[in-house]
Amino acid sequence: MSEVNNAPNLSSDPVPEPRTTMVGKDPFDIPLEDYDVSQRELFRTNTMWGFFERLRKEDPVHYCKDSEFGPYWSITKFDDISAIEGNPEVFSSEPSIGIQDPLEDFKVSMFIAMDEPTHGNQRRTVQGSVAPRNLAQMEGLIRERVSKILDELPVGETFDWVEKVSVELTTLMLATLFDFPIEERQKLTYWSDVATAVPGPDSIIQNNSDRIRILTTECAPAFMKLWQERAAEEPKFDLISMMAHGEETKDMATERPMEFIGNLMLLIVGGNDTTRNSISGSVLFLNENPDQYAKLLANPELVDSMVPEVIRYQTPLTHMRRTATEDFTFKGKDIKKGDKVVMWYVSGNRDSEVIENADDFIIDRDRPRHHVSFGFGIHRCMGNRLAEMQLRVLWEEILKRFEKVELVGEPERSYSNFVKGYTTLPVRVHPKK
């Protein structure tokens, strides 16, 4: 589960992409002053890399004067991202941690998009669910579920890894964290997808009215029922019980309903999208880098260092936004009060001045956790070790059973500039002989 890394996309209905699309263009054919790296199609086509490389080299603190989301600053280098995150007094998480602004008529709040002291108080309420002691107790359950999922895969047939493995494993884990009815766990995936979907004719929601209706009439009542049950019981270690009994959050459901919905969405999405897309990415990257796959097969203990490398290379959340609370000069650029400042994790993780051979997938790096996928500072992902554990256990069990998880077609990627993920990944598994 991740505090960072996935906020609901509760933004205004989208407008068409800018007329001057950057997709299919050479990064040097477009003047830097016309760069807009927020265009979703760049991420769906996986063609954003050259634009970020040029920004890192020529204009690492870049001002986009016009985009679908209004003007914004892009922070593209590793150390600069850390500096912005490390200065929450000037660069606020409110009102949103995504480049999109909140809906005017549906302003939810969540602790990841709050400043101190409210952020810290609410975060501490639920942080115990992913404390080391709890994680140690969860590992056996995760391994049991992973084994069942892998043993039921259709050997010799092509299937969608996203659906059969990535989604199923993370949904089971999320149901465990919430103590949500296992037989209804697919609702969690559905609500997560509703929260992050870009409305449109091919989406699961046609417009933001659909999003609001589903979250307020389906998701919120289901969790309100669980909340009331947990509040009447002795405290337990699931997320709902912790919030229902927490001093800072116990009145949230009844007195602050938009905060209740917002934090539910944060925890649902954070526990779903980030880990599921790293699970899918791990299969893709090993197939794209057969030398690394061979290295892993020869030495399965490399799983420990491969896992954080997968999370760096995937960067499941492309960015996080801050908003300037005052005029501030940063690296010679004059940021004005109220300006959006977007930290592009996806770019910082490819900064070759900080990470050697940053564009390469290398499963035995000396410092594999040296990345910004989990954020930095007070908002660093509280569930980072749980995400790593799920991925580690999965690959430990894969290596016991399969000679290879073979990619047999091109992946389809999410249409999002926030969640960097996959909608399908066609594979075939080859059992060990």
N, C-alpha and C positions, 0 to 999 in steps of 0.2 A: 504494500500500500504506500502511496506517496502523497505527502501533503503537497508537494511541489508538483507540480507536474501534471495536474490536470484539473483545470477549472472548467466549469460548464461554459459552453459557448452561448450564453444568454445575451446575445447582442442583437442589434437592429437587423431587420430583414436585409439580406445582402443585395447589393446592386451589382450590375454586370462588372466583370473585371475591367480595369482601365483599358482604353482603346489602344494605347501603346503597350502591348504585351511584351514581356521580356522572354517569353518562352520561345525556344528555337533560335534566339539571337546570340551572336557572339558577344561576350561580356564587354569587349572593347569597341563594339559598334554602337553602344549606347553611352552618351555622356554621363558622367557620374552624377551630375545634378538631376538627371532624369531617372535615376535608379529607384525602383520600388520593389524591394525583396519580400514584401508581404503578399505578393500575388500567389494565390493558392495553387494555381496550375503549375508553378515552378516546383512545388513539392509533390504534386500528384505525378509529374513526369520525371522527378528526381534530377532536375536540370539546374538547381540553384547553386551548385558548388562553385562554378567559375565566377559567379557574381560576388559571392562571399569572399573568395580568394582575392579578387581585385579590391574589394573594400578593405580587407585586412591590410593589404600592401599600400594602398594609396589614400584611403579615407576611412580609417577605422572608427571614427566617431562621425557618422554621416547623417545629414539632414535630408529627409524626404519631404518635399514641400507639398506633395499632393498624393493621396492614395484613396482607396475605397474607405479607409478608416481614418482619414484626415492626415495631417502632417505628423511626423514622428522622427525621433532620432534612432539610429541603429548603432548599437555597441557590438563590435564583432570580434574583438580580441580577448583571449583568456583572462589576462591580468586586468583588463579594463572592466570586464564583467564582474570579476571579484571585487574590484574597487567600488563599483556602483552598488552591488549587493551589500557591501560592508558599510554603507553609509545610509542607513534607513531613515535618518533624521531629514536628510535632504531629498532622498529618493523614496517616496512613499509607495506602499503596496495598495493604498486606497485610491480610487474606488474599484480598480480592477487589475488583475495580473495578466490579462490578455490584451492584445492590441485593440480589440473591439471594445467599445463602450457598453456599459450595461443598458438593458432596455429601460426606457423611461417609466413604463407602466408595470415593470416586473423587476424591481431592484432587490435582488436577493443579496445577502451578505454572507461571507464565510471567513473563517479565521485566517486563511492564507492571504486574503485581501484586506487584512486589518493590520494596523500598526500596534506598537506596544502602548500600554500594557495588556490590552484586550487580547491581542494575538497570542502572547505567551501564556496567559491564563487559560485560554480555551485549548490551546495546543497541549498543555500539560495534562488537561483532563483526560484526553484520549491516548496520550503517548504510552501509557503503561501497556496498552494492548500489543505493542511491538517491542517491549522491553526484552533484553537478552534472555531472561529466564523464561518468558512466555514463548519466545522463538524456539528455544531448545525443546520445549514441550510440544511445539507444533510440528517439528521436523518429521517425527514418526508418522503423523497424520498426512502430511504432504507427500511423503514417500509412498505411503499406502495408496493414495489417490493417483499419484503419478503412475504407479505400477499398473493399476487397474486401467487407466486411460491407454497406456502403451500396449498392454496385453490385448486390448480390444480393437486395435487398429487393423484395417483390412489389408493384410500382407498380400503383395502381388497386384494390388489395384492402385490406381491413381486416386488420391483424395485431397481435400483441402485441409492443410495443416492448421490454418487459422481457426477453422471451425472445430475440427476434431481434437486439437491439442491446446492451442494457445487460449482460445476462449473458454473451453471447458475447464482447464486447470485453474485459471484465474477466477472464474465465476465460483467454482467450488471453494476457493480460498476466501473469496469475499463473503460468501454465505457463512463461512466459519467465523470470520471476524465480526460480523453483525449478529451471529447466531440467528440467521435468517432461515426460514424453512428450506431445507435442501431441495425438496421436490418442486419448489417454486423459484429456484435460483436463476432461471433464464430471465425472469423479470428484471434482475439486477443488470444483466447485460443490456437488455432492451432500454432500461431507463438511462443507463450510461450513454448508450448510443444516441438516444433522444436528446440528452443534454449537450452533446458535442456536435451533433449533425449540423451541416450547413443546409438550410431549407432549400427545396427545389423539387422539380418534377420527378427526379430519380432518387430522391432522398426518402428516408423513413418519415420525415415531416415535410409538409408542403410549405409551411410558414411558421413564424414564431408563435402564432396563436395555437397551433398544434402542440408546440413544445410546452407552452404554459398550461394548456388543458391537461396534457398527460402527466406532467409533474405535479400539478395541484390536485387533480381528481383521482389519480391512480397511485403515484409514488408516495406522496405525502400522507394520505390516509392509511396506507399499509404500514408505514413506519410510525405513524401516530399510535396505531393499535399496539405495535411492539413496544413503543415508548411507555405507554400506560401500563402494560404488563410488567415491564422491567422495573418501573418506578415503584410498583406495589410489592416487588420481591426484594430479597437481600441482594446487595450489589454483586455483580459478576464481572468477568474480565472481557466481555464483548463490548464493542464500541457504543451500542445503544444504552446498555446498562451504565457504562461509565459516564455518558453524558446525562442520563436521567438522574444520576446520583451526584454528579459533580457540582460543587458549590457555584461555579461560574456559569454552568449550563443547565441546571435542573429546571429553571423556569422558561427555558428557551422555546420549547414546543408550544406552550400556551400563551406566553407573553410576547415572544418575538418570532412569529411564524415565518417571516422571510429569511431570518437568520437560521431557523430550523431547516428550511428547505435548502438554503445555500450550503450549509455544512453537510447535509446528507449528500448533496450532489458532489461536493468536494471529495468526501470519503468514498463514495461509490465509483466516481470516475477515477480518482487517484488509485484505488485498489484494482482497477480493471485495465484501463488502456495502457498504462506504462509497461507493466510486466508482460501483458499479452503481446505487445508489439516487439519487445525485446526477445521474447521466445520465438516469434516468427523471424525476426532479424537474425538470430543465431543460426538458423538453418540456411538462410539466404547467404550469409557471409561465408560460412564454411564451404558452401558449394561454389561461391565465386572465387574462393581462395583454396584450391585443392591441396596446396602445400601445407597450409595450416590444418586442414582436416587430417592429412596424413600424419602430421606432428601430434595431433590430439589422439588419434588411434594408436600411435606408437607409445604414447605416454598419457594415459587417462588422468593422471594427477594434475595435468595442465588445466583441467576444468576450473580449478580455483582461480587462476589468473585469467582464464578465458572469459569468465562471467563478467567482470567489470569492463573488460575490453569490448565485449558485445554491447554493454550499456553505453559506453563512450561512443562507439562507432554508430550505434543506432540513434542515440540521443532522442528518446521517445517523445520529449516535448521540445519543440523547436525553439521556443522563446519564453521569456517572462517579461512583463512590463512593469515599470515603475513610473511614477508621476512626480515631477519636480515640485517641491514645496516652496522653493525660492529661486531667484536668479542664481546661477552657479556656472562658473567657468570650469570646464573639464577638458583636459588635453588641448587647450587653446580654443575650444568651441564654447560659445556663449549659449548655454541652455537657459531658457526663460521659465519662470514660475508657471506651472500648469502644463508644461510640455510633456508629451509622452516620450519615455525613454525605454526602448525595447532592447533587451539583452538577448542576443541570438546565440543560445547555447550550441545550436547546430554548427555555428561558425567557430565559436571558441574552442570546441572539441577538435577542430582541424587546424589549430594554430601551431604551425611548425616551429615557431620561436620558443614554444613552451613544451610541446610534445614532439619528440623525435619521430620522423616519418609519420606525421599525423594523418596523412591520407591513406595509410596502409593499415590493414587488419592484421595484428600480430598478437597471437594468443599467449605469448610468454614474455610480455613486457616486464621490465624491472619495477615500474610503478604503475600498475594497471588502473589503480583507483584515482590517478591524477587526471580528473576530468570534471566538467561542470554539469553533467546530466542531472545531478541531484540538487543543483543550486549551491549556494554558499551563504554562510552567516546564519542569522536567526531563522530564516525560512528554509534552511536546508531540509531536504526530504526526510521526514521522520521515519518512513518505512523503507529506507534504502536497504537495510540488512535483510528484511523480509523479501524484497524483490530479488536480491542476490541469492538468497537461500532457495527460492522456488526454481530459479534458473539452474543453480548448481545441482540440486536434487534431480531435476529433470534430465540433465545431461549425464549424470552418474548412472541413471537407470537406462537411458538410451544406449550408452556404451556397453552395458551388460547384454543388451538384446539385439542390437542392430549393427551390421557392418557399415551401413550408410543410410542416412535419410537423404534421398536423392531429389533434387529439384528438377521437375520435368516440364516446366513451363514458366513463363514470365510472371512475376508477382503483379498484383494490382494494388496500387497505393491509395491511401486516403486523400480525399479532396479537402485538405485542411492546411492552414499555415501555423497551426498550434500543435495538434496531435500528429506526430510523424509516424504513420503506421501503415498497415496492410489490410486490405479487405479480403484478398484470397492469396494463397500460396500453394500451387499444385505440387504434390510430392508423391514419391513411392518409397516404401521402406524395404530394406534388404536385410533379412535376419542373419545373424551370425551362423556360420556353418559348423 
